[in-house]
C-alpha cells in the first residue's frame, strides 16, 4: 500500500478507492456535490462529517463520542496520526474564541507574496484599477506565462477564504493563461499589491450570527 500510495502514477486513484470503500462500508454517505465530503447520522440524529484531502482529513461532529468511534475504526485499517483539535491545515488557520471561529489563509498569503517578491511593496486599495479592461491583444509584448500560471493557480487556492477575489478578479486573470501579455502580468501583480494590505483577511463565524444574503 505504501508503494501504491507514494510510488506510482495511479496512486491517488488507488488511495481514494481504498478510503472511499472504507467510509461507505461503515455507513457514510458521499456528498453528491463534493466527492471528498462524507456524512453519517447516528440513531440519535447526531451527525459526523469528514472532509478528505488526499491523505489528510478534517473530522467534525455533534458529539465527541462520534469522533472517538470513527477514529478507533480507522486505526484498525490505516496507519494514522491524530493531530488533535484543528488549528492549522493545508494553509488554513482556524482561530477559536468564545462563540467565534475565524478562518484565514494569512500564512499562505504571506508565503505567496514572498514567492513572487511582492511582500515589501506598497499595498493597493483595490485588486485591479477601476475601469481596467484586459484584452487578448492590446499591443503590449508577449511574455513567458509560466510564473503567471503559477500565480493564478495560487490565487485560486487562496479564494477559499477570500471570496472577494474569486468572483471577479481571479476569474478575469484566468482568461489569459494561454497567451500572456505584459499588461496581464502587471494586472496580476496589482492583485498581489492588494493582498499586501489585506493579508490577514478571512471569514468570521459566530454562534449568534444571522446570515443575510443580499443581492444586487
N, C-alpha and C positions, 0 to 999 in steps of 0.2 A: 504493500500500500504506500510506503514512503517513496519508493521508486515511481510508482504511478502518480503520486501527488506532485512530486517535485522534479522528476526527470524526463517526462515525456510530453509531447505536444498535446496529447489528448487528456492530460492530467486534469485541467479544470472541469471538463465534462464528466470524467470518471468520478471525481470527488463530489460533484453536485449530485450525480445519480445515487451515490452512496448515502449522502446525508439526507437527500430528499426521500429516499425509500425508508430511512430510519424514522423521520418525522411522520410520514404517512402511516407507517406501521403502528405507531403509538397514538393514533387518533388526531393528529394535527391536520389542519386544512390549509392548503396552499392558496394564497391570495390570487384571485383572477387578475388583479391589477398589477401586482408585483410578485413575481415567482420566488423572490427571496424573503418573503414575509409569510410566516406560519402562525396560525392561531388555534387555540383549543379552549373549550369551556369544560369545566367540571360539573358535577351534579348539582352543586350549589349555585351555578350560574357565574362563577368567577372565571376570568379569562387570563390566559397567558399568551404573550406574543413573543416571537423570536424573529429577529431581523438578522439575516445571514449576509456576510460579505466575504466571499471565498472561504477561508477557514477561521474567520473572526465572526463573532456573533454577539448581539445585544439581547438580553432577556428582560422582559418586564412583565408585571403581573398584578393581580388584585391582592394576593396573599403570599407571604414568604414561603409557606409550605409548598406551594406550586413550584416555585423555583428550586427548592431543595429536591423535590421529587424528580424533576426533569434532569437535574444535574447528576443525580445518582444513576439514572438510566443511561445517560450519555457516557459517564465514566466507565460503564461496563463494556462499551463498544469502542470508544475513542480515547486516545491519549490526549488529555486536555488540561488546561490550566485555568483556574478561576481567579480572575483579577479583581474580584470584589465589586463594590458599587461603582457605577460608571462615572468617571471623571474626565477621561480623555480617550478618544477612539477615532482613528483614521482622520486626523486633522480636526476633529470636532471636540471642543471643550464644553463640558457641562458643569455649570456652577449652580449650586442649590442654596437657598436660604429659606426661612420660614414662609411657606406658601408661594415661593417663587422658584422658577427654573429658567436659567439664562443659557442659551445655546449660542456659541460663537466659533468662528474659524479664524480667530485672530492670529494664532501662531502660524497657521498655514498661509495667511495673507502676508505676514511679515517675511516668511521664507520665500514667498513668491516675489516680493519686492526686491529682496536681496539677490535672488537668482537672476533677475533682469536688470540689476544695477540701478534701481529706482528708489531705494529706501531713503536716500538723502535729498530727494527732490522736494521742492515746494509743492504742497498739496493743492488740488484744484477743487472748486466748489461743486462742479458737475462733472459727470464722466465724459461727456462729449460737448463740444462747442454748440451753442444754440444755432439752429437752422443749418447745421452741417449736413451736407448730402454727399455721401460716398458713392462713387461710381466705379464700374469695372474698367473704364478707360477715361482718365481725366487729364492726360498729358504728362503726369509725373512718371519718373522712371520706374522700371520694374526691379524689385529687389528679391533676395533669397527669402523664401517663405518658411524655412524650417523653424526659425525662432518664433515666427508669428503663429504658426500652428501649435507649437508648444504652449505659447501664451494663451491662446484662445481655449485650448483644452484645459489648462489650469484654471482659467476663469469660469469655465462651465462647471467644474467641480466646486468652485467657491460659491456659486449661486445657490447651493443647497441651503445656506443660511443668509444669503444676500439676494432676495428676490428682486430688489430694485435694480440690480444689474442684469438679471436674466431676461426680463420681459421685453427689453428693447435693445440695450446697448450691446450685450454679448451676442444676441441673435443677429444684430446688424454686422458685427465684425466677422461672424462665422460665414457670411455670404461670400467672402473674398479669399477663401482658403486655397483655391487652385491657382489664381493669378494675383500675386501680391504687388501692390504699388506702394511707393513711398508714402503717399497720403494715408493709406490704410495703416501703415506701421506707426505713423505719427498719431493717428486716432487711437490706436491700441495703447500707446504709451500715455495718452491722455486719461484713459480709464485707470491706469496704474497710478497716475498722479492723484486722481480722486480717491483711490484706495489708500494712499498715504495718510490722508486726513480722517479716514473712516475705518481704520484697520480693526478696531475693536467693536464694530457694529455687529449686532446679532439679533436673535429673536427672544423676547421675554414672554414666558408663560406664567400666569398667576392663577391661584386657586379660585379667586373671585372674579376672574375675567369674564366679561360679557362680550362675546365675539360678534362684531358688527361688520358685515361685508358691504362696503359702499360700491356703487357702480357709477360710471361716468360715460 
